[in-house]
C-alpha cells in the first residue's frame, strides 16, 4: 500500500476522474497525468488485460479496491483476484515447455531445499548487497510491502514487490530478465544490473523464488 501522502494525491486524481464524463482515451490521458507511474504502453497492455505487472502497478497506485466507483468507470480493468489468477494461469499453461513444466507442480531446482542448504554463503551475500538494499534492487522495488525510498510515483521507482514474484515467475524467465530487461520488455525502466558473476545472478533468482522462506536471511 502506498504511503498516506501518495494515497491522498491519488485519491484526489481519482475523484477528479469520477466527475468527468470521459471515454477511455480521456481516462487514459488522465491516468498518464497522474505521474510517470503509468507507462506509455499502458493502452495496449492494460486494455488487452494481459499484464500482471501493470495491473499490480495501477492497483497499488490507485488503491482501487477501496473505490468501487473506479471499477464502474473502468469495467475492463476491474479484475477480481480470481480473474487475475485465472489470467496468470492461462499464460503459465500456454507458455509451458512440454516435458519440463507441469502446472502447477513443475520441479524447480532453485527451490530444492538440499540445494539451498549448500548456498547459504552466497545467498546471504546477494541478499545483503543486491536484493534487500536500497543501493541496488530496492532503489526501485517494493520489498515486502515497503515502497522504494523517494518519489513512489516515479515510474522507475514503482517496481513490483519482491514478495509477489515467487508464486508466478519461472527461473528461466528470471535469467533472461535479469540478464537484459530491455530485451524481454522493450521500454522498461528497469536497468541492467552488473552482477559480479553468473552465479550471483542465479543466487538472486533463488532468493526471489524462495522469498517468503529467505527474506529474513542475515
Ligand atoms: C531502476 C529501477 C529498477 C531497479 C534498480 C531494479 N528494477 Fe526490477 N523492475 C523495475 C520495474 C519498473 C519493473 C516492472 C517492469 C516495468 O514496468 O518496466 C521491474 C520488474 C522486475 C521483475 C519482474 C517482476 C514481476 O513481478 O513480473 C523482476 C523479477 C525484477 N524487476 C527484479 C529486479 C532485481 C532482482 C533487481 C536488482 C538486481 C532489480 N529488479 C532492479 C525497476 C527496477
Boltz pocket constraint, residues with backbone or C-beta under 6 A from the ligand:
constraints:
  - pocket:
      binder: B
      contacts: [[A, 53], [A, 130], [A, 131], [A, 136], [A, 137], [A, 138], [A, 139], [A, 140], [A, 141], [A, 155], [A, 156], [A, 157], [A, 158], [A, 159], [A, 160], [A, 161], [A, 164], [A, 165], [A, 169], [A, 174], [A, 177], [A, 178], [A, 185], [A, 187], [A, 188], [A, 189], [A, 190], [A, 191], [A, 193], [A, 204], [A, 208]]
      max_distance: 6.0
